[in-house]
Amino acid sequence: KRQLAKGNFWKVQFNPETQAVFEETLGFLETQGIHLFLLHLPNIDLLNNAEPEKSAEALTYIKKTISHYPNVTFIDANSAVESRHDLFIAPLPLNPKGQQEVTTFLADKLVIP
């Protein structure tokens, strides 16, 4: 919390070159008939809330972009655990318990009926 308060954290940034590569990759995968599972990995809510507008903007960009590609499935593992501080070692890495919970969450999402 102290590091976040000091502004010492990974900042949300927008890079047009990276965004172009992301969009090109989505298009390429679609032309190849490849289905992509895009996983929003968990970050602790303290980090997500450090720059809430930018975090929301980044997520909106991703969701809007992938909405044009029916071959992409977005799985939001972040919302499921971001407020569960007991699952994190630090703002980003999950501890073993968190890894297990996210793995179970992902497996449940990937089950084919």
Residue pairs with C-beta under 8 A, 6 or more apart in sequence:
1 46
3 9
4 46
4 47
4 50
4 91
9 47
9 50
9 91
10 47
10 91
10 92
11 51
11 54
12 51
12 54
12 55
12 57
12 58
14 57
14 58
14 61
19 61
22 65
23 65
26 36
26 65
26 66
26 68
26 69
26 72
27 69
29 35
29 36
29 69
29 71
29 72
30 69
30 70
30 71
33 71
34 71
35 71
35 72
35 73
36 69
36 71
36 72
36 73
37 73
37 75
37 110
38 62
38 66
38 72
38 73
38 74
38 75
39 75
39 77
39 106
40 59
40 62
40 74
40 75
40 76
40 77
40 78
40 79
41 77
41 78
41 102
42 77
42 78
42 80
42 81
42 82
42 87
42 88
42 94
42 98
42 102
43 78
43 82
43 91
43 92
44 82
44 85
44 88
44 90
44 91
44 92
45 82
45 83
46 85
46 91
47 91
47 92
48 55
48 78
48 82
49 55
62 74
63 74
66 72
66 74
75 106
75 109
77 102
77 105
77 106
80 102
80 105
81 87
81 94
81 98
81 101
81 102
81 105
84 98
84 101
86 95
86 97
86 98
87 94
87 95
87 97
87 98
87 101
87 102
88 94
88 95
88 98
89 95
94 102
